[in-house]
């Protein structure tokens, strides 16, 4: 049986920031969640969970998302600096 990882507060914050970046780039590209999900090969519901930090994207899915958005993968991990 597969063991499910428990996420700590920092992990949850990172998921939310990655999701926010995905949503921002998607909107900048004028894509609906439905169209973006289709381009990335994922369901709209899963994309919505990722964008809100409630879902986890695999590394291959993050590559698909960055390709669909025509941005480098590292752009999804560019966060404002904490002060």
N, C-alpha and C positions, 0 to 999 in steps of 0.2 A: 504494500500500500504506500502511495506517495505521501510524503510528509509536507505539509503546507507551512511556509515560512511565516513568521510573525513579524510584521513591520513595526519598527520603532518610530518615534515622532519625526526624526530627521528624514527617514525613508519616506514617510508620508508627505512631508514638505517637498521633497525632491520630486515625487510623483506629481504633486500639484503644480510645481513650477514647470516641469516638462509638459504637462497637459496644457497649461496656460500658454506656453510657447507654441504648441501645436495649434491651438485655437487661434492665436494671434496671426500666425503665418497663413492659416487656412482662410481667415477673413480677409487678410491683405491680398490674397490671391482670388478673392471673390468666389470662393467655393462654399457650397452648403455642406453640412455634415454628410448628407446622402452622397453627394458627388465625390467628396473627399474619400469617404469610406470605399466607394466603388473603385477609385483610382488606386487606393492602397491595398485593396483586396481583403477588407475586413467589414464586419457588419456595422451599420450606423450606430446601433446600441453600444457596441464595444468601443467604437471611437468616442462616443459621448462619455462613456465611463473613463476612458483614458484622459480626455480633455478636462474632466472634473477631478482627476486624481483618485478616482474610485476604482480604476482598473489598471492593470499592469500590462505594458506592451513588451513583447520579447524583442531581442536585439534585431532579428530579421524583420519584424514588423516596423521597428523604428527606421530601418533602412528603407523599407517600402514607403513609409510616411514621408521621409525626407526626399525620396525620389519623386513622390507625387506632388510635393510642394516645391520641387526644384531648388532645394537648399542643401547645403552640406549637413551631414548628420550632426556635427558639433554645434550647429546653430540651435538645435533643440536643447542643448545643455548650457547655453549662454544665459546666465541669470544676473540680475542686478546685484552688485556687491552689497553685502550686509555691513551695516555700520554699528 
